[in-house]
Amino acid sequence: MAEIFKIATLNINGMTAEGRMGMLNEFMHKQEIDIILLQEVTHTDFESIRGYKTHFNIGINKRGTAVNKRTNFTNEHNAITIRSRDGSMLPRNLASK
């Protein structure tokens, strides 16, 4: 049987306010998002989002991308690789090809 994953993408436009981070946290848990792709990330302070592991790609202009993956998310492509500044992502077993 095929696995179904909930994946979301969101431009957070540099969101740093604690209240807005709380809204993001609530959205991710309420919707049971497995992976969320974030654009316009300006900081690395995502520890308040419990149950997710965050991977960052923030450039010298202080803006970038992030991928938040549920810590209990498991499948055969569990590892994600972020390649270069274009933010493209591939499962690690495909990134080396």
N, C-alpha and C positions, 0 to 999 in steps of 0.2 A: 504494500500500500504506500502511496506517495505521501511524503511528509509535507505539511503545510506550515509555512513560516510567516509571521507577521513582520513586514519590513516597512519602515516609514522614512521619509526624508523631510527635513525642515530647515529653512534658512532662519537662524536665530539672530542674525544681524547684530552680533557682538553682545548678546544678552548677558548681563552680569548681575542684575538686581536679584536679591535673594527671593523675593516674591515670585518673580518670573521663573527662576530656577525651580521653585516649588511647583509651579504650574506644569513645567516640563516633566518633572518627576511624577506628578499625579497623572498626567496624560500617558506616560510610558507604562505605568503600572495598571492604570484603569483599562487601557486598550490591550494590555498584555503583549507589548511590542517585543519581538525577539531581537531585532537589529534596527537601530535608528541611525541614519546618516545625517550629519549636521554640517551646514555650511555657514560661513562668516563667523567662525569660532575665533574668539580673541583671548581666551584664557584656558587653563587646564584644570580648573577647579570644578570637577564633576563628582567628587567624593560624596556629595549629598544625595546622589542618585544611587540608592542602595540596590544591590543585586545586579549591577551592570559593570562591565569592564570597559574602559574607554581607551581608544587608540587615537593619537593626535597627529596632525600634520599642519603645523603653524609655521608660516614663512617669515621672512625678515620684515615684511610689512605688517606683522602682528595680526594677520588674518589667515584663516585656514579652514581645515575640515576636521571632523572627528567622526568616529564610528563607535557607537555604544552597543555592546553585545551583552545580552543577558548571560550572567555567569553560569547558569545551569542549562544554557543552550547547547545541545549536542546534536551533531550529525556527522556525516563522513567528511564534510568540508569545514570542520570547526575552526580552523585557523584562517584568518583573513590577512592578506598582505595589502598595504597601501603603497602604491607605486608612484614615485615622483610627485611633483607639484600638481599634476592634473587630477590627483585624488582618485584615480581609477583603482578599483579594488578587484582582486581575484582571490579565490580560495588558494591557499599556499601551494597545494599540489599542482595547480595550473599556472601559477606565477613564474615558475622556473622553466616553462616550456617556451 
